[in-house]
Structure formats: C-alpha cells, structure tokens
Amino acid sequence: MKFTKMHGIGNDYIYVNLFEEKIDAPERLAVRISDRHFGVGGDGLVLITPSTKADAGMRMFNADGSEAEMCGNAIRCVGKYLYEHGIVDRKNITVETLAGIKRLNLEVNDGKVSAVTVDMGEPILQSDLIPVGGVSRIIKGETIAVNDHTYQFTAVSMGNPHCVIFVPEITDEMVLSDGPVIEKDPLFPRRTNVEFVKVNGPDSLTMRVWERGSGETLACGTGACASVVAAILNNLTDRRVTVKLLGGELRIEWDEASNHVFMTGPAVAVFEGRWLL
C-alpha cells in the first residue's frame, strides 16, 4: 500500500489515496501505522476518497483508531495532495467530510501548494449539537472541575467538539494531566478536544491542545478556529487572530457578514513510502 506522510504545522498524518488503493479495516490500520516505534508514526490516518458530492472526500482516523468528523490541518494537506497529484487542476476545490463539504483556496507557487485557506463553515454553539450534556444552551464561562483544579470553559463545535479554556499561563500539568480527564468527562458524550489558551493581545493567541483520540499534538486546526470563536464570544480578541501553536502559526478569521470561520496555514509533504505489514 502506497502512502504519503504530510503535516500541517507539525500535526502529522499518514495519507492514503483511495482513488488507487483499497483498505478494508481503516480503524485497525490507523492504530498500527500511527505507532511512532512500530509503524510510520503520526497523529492518525487520513483517507483521500472519491466523492459524488465534491472533488474528493476525506476520512480521518485518530491514532487510537476512532474516526473524527474533521481535521483542519489534515484537510489543507488533502488539498495539496489533490492538486499536486493531478486529481484536481483548479485552485478552488471542495472536499467532503463528516462535518460537511469544505471549500479550499490553494496558494500555488511553481506548481506546488504552499498554503491553503479553508472555509470551515459556521461554528456550532448550541450545546446539544456540539454535543455537551445538560439542557440545550450556549456554554460560555461555565465551570468544570478536574483533579484539583476548576476551570471556566466555552464549548464550540467546528464539526467536532471543543472545550476551550482561557488561562494566564499554559502548563504541562494542564495539558497532559487535566486534558485527558476533561476529554472523557461524562459532560461530553462523544468526548472532546481540549484547548488551553493564553490571550496575548487583541490579534494573538497561544494555544496547546489535547486532541480527542490522539493526545497532545503540535497543532489542531479546528481547535485554533474554536479558540478564536471562543475568544470573540468572551470579548477577548478581534475577529482576525494569529494563533501560535507548538508547531507553528495559523491565521483565523471569523467573518461577521457570513458567520463563517476561515483558516489559513501551510501544508507540507514529508515523504512517500510503501506499507508492507
């Protein structure tokens, strides 16, 4: 089976082209191929598939084999792959995901895609649609107790659930100890991604993320979008924000007129190979 290793600011996945390959058990393959000691190594597996509704489809599996609805960093890499492998020949393309069809605008230099802007759609704020347990409501500044800490969080879905927590400083204990507990808190029936966010100013955030099914990753595109939406809801930033992550930076805009969130960032191909196991 041929594969391509790609990353979006350090959020790395193994990509398989199902226009050419066939996979019977993607959940099991995701666990094996994502292993950083006995496999290729990555945050998960992404399948690039034919689609009857868009130029192509994308299925994304976390390192634990669970399937996620959407990944902002991965979809930029899918756009790069589709263009550079001749599956599409346009700079404006569509990709079908479990979170709906996403529109991508490719920045191309000398035939190579250097950056991608993704229309991530409208953020979902109603708790029963995120989902978060309890009565249907918009969750902004509600409290959650974990270990010996109590946090205020804002809940946002960008096609997948996010629990955004603003803190004065981000620590390893928050991300690595409290993050996995919050991920599996009964309040979140489908589990949740957890973002710890420091506000640097009206146009800048710093974020670390504990991703549902993968653990801490160097970046999370949907998490960056959710964090900016949460910051705006809490009157902490303007509508155009640079989000600084461990792997690099993303530019996020929540457009007031359309209510859509736009994410811009790089997509990088690392190597191609053949899976033999």
N, C-alpha and C positions, 0 to 999 in steps of 0.2 A: 504494500500500500504506500503510495507516494504521499508526502505531507510537506507543509511549509511552516516553519517557525517564524512567527511575527510578533511584534509588540507595539503597543501604544503607550508611550512614556513609561515603559517598564512593566505594564500589565500584559504578560506574555501568554500566548495560546498556541496550540498546535492546530493548524488549519488543514482540512481535507476537502478536496474538490469532488463533490458527488456528481458533477457532470461527467466524471471519468471513473470514479471509484465507487465501491459498494461496501456499506457497513451494516452488519446485522444487529449488533449489540453496542450502541454508542455509549450507554451508561458504563458498561464494564470496560470498554476501551478507554474512556476518559480517565478512569482511576489508574489504569496501568500505564498509559502513555504520558500522563501528567507527572508521574513519580520522578523526582529530581535525582534519584540514585539509580533506579532500575528501569527508567523509561527515558523519554526525550526530555521531560521536565517542562512544566508550565503551570499556569493557573487554571488550565482546563483545556477542553477540546471544542473547536468550532467547526461545524459542517457547513460548507457552501453548497447550496442545493438549487436545483431548478425550481421555478415558481410559475404558477399560472396567473398570478396577480401582480407581479413585479418583475424587474430584470433578473432577480435571483432571490433566493431565500437564505436565511441564516438560522441554524440551531446551535445553541451554546450550552455546554455541559461543564459544570464546575469540577474541580479536582476530586471531589467526593462522589462524582457520578450523577449528582442531581442536576436536572435541567432548569436553566434560568430563562426568564422571559426575554431579557435584553441585556446587552453589554455595550456601552458607548465606545470604549476603546477598541473592542473587537470589531464593531461594525465599520469603523474607519479602515481597519486592516482589510476587511472584506471588500470594501470599495476599491482599495488599492489593488487587491488581487484580481478583481473582476476586470479592471481596466488594463492592467499590465499583462494579463494572460489572454487578452483579446476576447473575453466573454461579452464585454460591452465596449463600445467605441465612442461613448459620449462622456462628458464631464459632469452631467447631471443625471443621476441614476436613482433607482428605487430598490429597496431591499425589504423583503417580507420577513417579519419576526413574530414571535408570540405576543409581542406588545404592539402589533400593527405594522403597517408599511411605513418605513422611514425614507426620507429623501436626503440624498447626499450630493454635495457640490465638491468636486475634486479640484485641487490646485496641482497642475501638472507642469513640470519643467523637464525639457529634453526627453519626453516620453515617460517620465517617472512621476508617480504621485508623491508629493512631498507633504501635503496636509489635506485634511478633509473637514468640511463643515457639515454637520448633521443637524437636520431639523428633528429634534427629539420629541416634538409634539407638545401638547398641553400637559402640565403637571396635574396629577390627581391628588386632591386634598381631602376628600371625604373619607373618613376612617374606614367605613365598611367596604370601600373599593380598594383600599391600599393593600391588604386589609390589616386593621388593628381592632382588637376586641372591644366590647362595650357598645354603648349607644352610638348611633351614627353622628359624627361631629367632625369639625376641623380641629386637629390637635396642634396647638401652638403653646409651648411653655408648660406642658403638663409634666408631672414628676414621675420618675421611675427609680426604684431602689434596687441596687445590685451590690452584692458583697457588703462592704461598709460604707458605700457611697450612695448619695442621692443626686440624680441629675434632672435637669429640665430638658425636654426634648420636643422637637417638632417632627411630625410624620408627613412624609411626602412619597408618592409613587411616581417614578418615571417609566412606568411599565413594569417595574419591580419595586419592592418595598424598601424604604429607607427610614432610619431613625437618626435624626440629625441633632447633635448635642454641641452647644457652644460652650467653650471653656477658656479661661485666661491663658493657660498653657497646656499643651498636649503631652501626656506622659506615656511611657511604655506600659505602666500599670493599667491605665485607662484602656488602651487599645488591646493589649494582649491578655489581660485578666478580666476586665469588665466587658469588653467587646463580645467574646464568645458566650458569656452568660446572657447578655441582652439579646443576642442573635436568636437564642432558643427560649426566650421568656414566653410564657403562655399568652401574654398580651398579643403576640404576633403569630397568628395561626399558620402562616406559611414561612415562619422565621423572618429575619430581616437583616439587611445590611446596616452597619452601624458606623456613622461618621462622627469623629471628634474634630471640631473646627475652631480655629482661632481667627478672630477678626483682626486683620492688620490695618484696615482703613476702609473707606467707602468703596474702593475698587479692588480690594485684595483680600483673599482668604488663604489660610494654610489649613490643610486637611490631611488626616490619616484615617484609614478605613479598615474595618474588619468586615470582610466580604462573606456573605452567606455561602457556606459550602466550600470556601477556599482559604479562609483565614486572612491574615493581613496581606494585602497586595500593595505594590508600589503605586498603583493608581486605580481609580474607578471613575469612568466617565459619567455613568448615571448618578453616582454618588456626588460628583462635583456639581452636576446640574441640580440635584436635590438640595445640596448645601446652599447654593446661591438662591434658590427659591425660598428656602427656609430663612436665609439671612434677610431677604427683602420683606418677607412676611413679618419678621421681627424688627423691621426698620433699622437694620444694621449696615446695609450697603446700598449702593446704587444698582441699576439694572444691568450694567456691564461690569463684569468682575473677572479678574485673573485668579485662578485657583492654583495654589502651589501644592504639589503632591511630592511624595518621596522620589518619584521617577521623572518629574518634570512639571510643566505648566499646561493648563487648558484655559482657553478663553470661552467664557459662558455669558450669554445674553438672554434675559427673559424679556421678550418683546411685548410691550404693553398693548400694542394695537391688535396683534394676532393671538396673544396669550401663549405663543409657542416659545419653547426654550431652544436656543441654538448653541451648539458646542463645536469649537474648532481646535484641532490638535493634529500632531503628526501621526504617521503610520510607517512602520519600519519593518522590512523583511530581513530576517537574520540568516537563515539558511534553508535549504531544501534537503530532504532525505527520503529514505525508504524504511518503513516499519516492517521488521522481519518476524516478530514474535507471533 
